[in-house]
Amino acid sequence: MTGVRGRARVAGGPARLAGGPAHGGAPVLAGAPVLVGAGDAHLDDRPVLLVATGSTHKLRELTELLHLSHARLVPLGDVPAAVAAGEPVEDGATFAANAAIKARFYARATGLPTLADDSGIEVDALDGGPGVRTRRYAGDDATDEQNNIKLLATLRGLPPEVRGARYRCVLAFADPRAAGPRGGIPVVTRRGTLEGRVATRPRGHGGFGYDPIFEPEPEEPGGRTLGEWSAAEKHAVSHRGRAARRMARFLAAKGY
């Protein structure tokens, strides 16, 4: 990927934050190069917000949903310090715990304010599973299709009334400038939930993850899945959309 020179020093240690706006809002980064995508190939003084995901789908959705007028969202792959840090161990028992782990890990590794997402599907017939193992339900390297196939097989023969499920999302924001005297970084979280049920077969090609087999409320059994909804319809009610709108208000107040 072609990179351009931004305004953050990320090699050889945490980025240097060049004092935020006069009102104490989001920091503007200064220093040596940070790689940014071709779609952001220009210099400006917008504050940079690191998005702790390697998923292009999640990054695109969050960019659209947050709709931050003053921020430049940067993915992990565009920040060398984030790449060098590797991945945190997501051993939390909840989405909130894992989102906080990721936000703190990358904020500490890069010196950049970081937004992390953890989300997944909870199925009533599985006592809330796969939950935090949503992405790895069919194995650590499972594809979306493999996860969908396993879930459909597990629920085979169950009627609609016991196929209840919900998508949950937690967004976590960590600012390394707010670290306490012992180095702890506080985290702000916002949550969103979308109720629905697991369909009996995949339908539609939109979205990602379990979208082709998730019938959201208020669809009737056998109705459209999220994979058949338009992006605008999905964004209006999705778990990530609801969490993002709540987080956007917080971030906007901080200058992003």
VOGU-3710 file (C-alpha; in Angstrom, 3 decimals, decimal comma):
1> mtgvrgrarv> 0,000/0,000/0,000  1,219/3,454/-0,830  1,788/5,564/2,228  2,026/9,314/2,656  3,518/11,405/5,393  1,130/12,165/8,164  1,688/13,907/11,466  2,562/11,178/13,947  5,821/9,625/15,093  5,158/5,925/15,466
11> aggparlagg> 8,560/4,331/14,897  10,839/3,825/17,870  8,290/4,458/20,557  4,901/6,016/21,251  3,676/8,856/19,074  4,385/12,332/20,382  1,204/14,249/20,969  1,535/17,881/20,049  -0,867/19,402/22,569  -4,524/19,275/21,608
21> pahggapvla> -6,755/22,211/20,746  -7,068/25,072/23,184  -10,284/23,600/24,576  -8,425/20,448/25,632  -9,990/18,215/22,989  -8,504/15,591/20,691  -4,745/15,692/20,124  -3,174/16,672/16,831  -0,212/14,425/16,092  3,192/15,710/15,166
31> gapvlvgagd> 6,487/14,115/14,207  7,709/11,595/11,658  5,674/9,560/9,152  2,619/7,461/9,744  1,245/5,453/6,843  -2,290/6,267/5,796  -4,428/4,794/3,054  -4,549/6,100/-0,473  -8,007/7,506/0,176  -6,494/9,782/2,831
41> ahlddrpvll> -3,448/10,877/0,826  -3,200/14,453/1,947  -1,868/16,402/4,896  -4,144/18,163/7,330  -4,432/18,923/11,008  -7,358/16,677/11,836  -6,845/14,639/15,010  -6,003/11,012/14,348  -8,041/8,238/15,955  -6,587/4,738/15,769
51> vatgsthklr> -9,244/2,093/15,109  -8,161/-1,202/16,645  -9,295/-3,562/13,933  -7,787/-5,442/11,031  -11,231/-5,923/9,479  -11,856/-3,709/6,468  -15,585/-4,339/6,933  -15,575/-3,042/10,499  -13,397/-0,063/9,630  -15,681/0,955/6,770
61> eltellhlsh> -18,788/0,541/8,902  -17,368/2,492/11,829  -16,195/5,309/9,580  -19,687/5,604/8,113  -21,488/5,208/11,422  -19,379/7,534/13,559  -19,388/10,254/10,901  -16,849/12,332/12,830  -16,383/15,690/11,140  -12,980/16,528/12,654
71> arlvplgdvp> -11,209/13,162/12,941  -9,112/11,002/10,659  -9,675/7,300/11,403  -6,547/5,200/10,923  -6,518/1,374/10,877  -3,951/-0,776/12,672  -2,192/-1,749/9,457  -1,310/1,872/8,724  0,535/2,439/12,016  3,884/0,600/12,220
81> aavaagepve> 3,921/0,630/16,009  0,554/-1,094/16,089  1,720/-3,717/13,615  4,915/-4,297/15,606  2,930/-4,694/18,829  1,103/-7,729/17,511  -2,251/-8,675/19,000  -3,416/-8,594/22,618  -4,697/-11,687/24,361  -8,468/-11,270/24,375
91> dgatfaanaa> -9,246/-13,382/27,396  -12,143/-11,356/28,747  -15,431/-13,069/29,522  -17,517/-10,264/28,007  -17,514/-8,056/24,934  -16,873/-5,036/27,153  -13,813/-6,632/28,726  -12,288/-7,570/25,367  -12,998/-4,166/23,823  -11,229/-2,519/26,781
101> ikarfyarat> -8,262/-4,898/26,462  -7,798/-3,962/22,806  -8,259/-0,227/23,339  -5,718/-0,074/26,174  -3,228/-2,357/24,415  -2,980/-0,290/21,238  -3,212/3,069/23,004  -0,247/2,063/25,156  1,700/0,573/22,219  1,272/3,545/19,879
111> glptladdsg> 0,612/6,548/22,083  -2,494/7,235/19,993  -6,070/7,649/21,190  -7,648/4,321/20,272  -11,144/3,098/19,541  -11,764/-0,653/19,782  -14,790/-2,745/18,953  -15,819/-6,116/20,278  -19,041/-7,612/19,090  -20,775/-10,850/18,355
121> ievdaldggp> -23,906/-12,917/18,415  -25,634/-14,498/21,393  -28,056/-17,356/20,741  -30,657/-18,280/23,355  -30,587/-21,986/22,512  -26,828/-21,964/23,145  -27,134/-20,207/26,513  -25,756/-17,018/25,005  -23,101/-18,633/22,850  -21,030/-18,266/20,818
131> gvrtrryagd> -20,677/-14,865/22,547  -17,071/-13,756/22,825  -16,078/-16,661/20,554  -18,303/-15,418/17,732  -15,480/-14,934/15,255  -13,835/-18,250/16,197  -16,996/-20,338/16,603  -15,995/-22,941/13,992  -12,267/-22,676/14,777  -9,557/-20,087/15,302
141> datdeqnnik> -9,176/-19,470/11,562  -12,802/-20,048/10,590  -14,388/-18,057/7,772  -17,766/-16,366/8,053  -19,261/-19,122/5,924  -17,854/-21,855/8,161  -19,216/-20,144/11,265  -22,630/-19,815/9,651  -22,675/-23,454/8,577  -21,814/-24,645/12,082
151> llatlrglpp> -24,470/-22,472/13,730  -27,166/-23,591/11,293  -26,202/-27,222/11,832  -26,317/-26,813/15,604  -29,826/-25,316/15,469  -31,152/-27,644/12,764  -34,788/-28,588/13,368  -35,467/-25,967/16,030  -38,610/-23,860/15,473  -38,478/-20,053/15,183
161> evrgaryrcv> -39,664/-19,452/18,740  -36,496/-21,003/20,187  -34,074/-19,533/17,637  -33,931/-16,161/19,387  -30,612/-14,313/19,174  -29,084/-10,891/19,404  -26,101/-9,024/18,106  -24,170/-7,069/20,724  -21,475/-4,455/20,241  -19,261/-2,607/22,696
171> lafadpraag> -17,050/0,275/21,588  -14,209/1,250/23,915  -12,153/4,456/23,770  -8,748/4,789/25,455  -6,655/7,957/25,487  -3,029/7,445/26,619  -2,867/11,080/27,743  -5,336/10,199/30,487  -3,095/7,551/32,055  -3,001/7,662/35,836
181> prggipvvtr> 0,136/7,864/38,002  0,536/4,079/37,856  0,104/3,953/34,100  -3,492/2,771/34,034  -5,517/4,075/31,102  -9,225/4,678/31,744  -11,661/3,394/29,157  -15,000/4,833/28,062  -17,502/2,343/26,614  -20,720/2,594/24,661
191> rgtlegrvat> -22,996/-0,348/23,844  -25,593/-1,388/21,295  -27,883/-4,410/20,847  -30,009/-5,714/17,968  -32,566/-8,421/18,752  -33,668/-11,049/16,249  -33,407/-14,756/15,470  -31,263/-17,202/13,547  -32,735/-18,059/10,147  -32,956/-21,628/8,852
201> rprghggfgy> -30,755/-20,965/5,820  -28,505/-18,204/4,467  -30,138/-15,458/2,413  -28,562/-12,365/0,901  -25,023/-11,283/0,199  -24,815/-8,000/2,076  -22,988/-7,333/5,308  -20,592/-9,824/6,860  -20,277/-12,245/9,745  -23,604/-13,860/10,586
211> dpifepepee> -25,690/-11,303/8,652  -26,934/-13,795/6,004  -28,494/-15,981/8,726  -29,736/-13,303/11,132  -33,341/-12,115/10,887  -33,544/-8,843/12,831  -36,624/-7,522/14,541  -39,198/-6,636/13,293  -38,849/-9,237/10,506  -41,191/-12,220/10,791
221> pggrtlgews> -39,778/-15,781/10,738  -38,634/-16,427/7,196  -38,381/-12,689/6,541  -35,346/-10,825/5,274  -31,975/-11,386/6,883  -29,487/-8,588/7,470  -27,738/-9,924/4,385  -30,788/-8,781/2,406  -31,117/-5,369/4,018  -29,566/-2,304/2,437
231> aaekhavshr> -26,599/-0,723/4,201  -28,746/2,269/5,163  -31,435/0,041/6,700  -28,847/-1,932/8,623  -26,970/1,114/9,909  -30,198/2,624/11,261  -30,837/-0,225/13,706  -27,693/-2,368/13,953  -25,906/-3,092/17,207  -22,800/-1,353/15,890
241> graarrmarf> -24,830/1,593/14,632  -26,423/2,116/18,017  -23,117/1,879/19,857  -21,429/4,151/17,317  -24,025/6,896/17,593  -23,608/6,882/21,363  -19,824/6,937/21,077  -19,909/9,639/18,382  -21,564/12,082/20,769  -18,813/11,486/23,311
251> laakgy> -16,006/11,800/20,739  -17,453/14,918/19,145  -17,484/16,601/22,542  -13,756/15,836/22,819  -12,951/17,474/19,494  -13,002/14,516/17,096
//
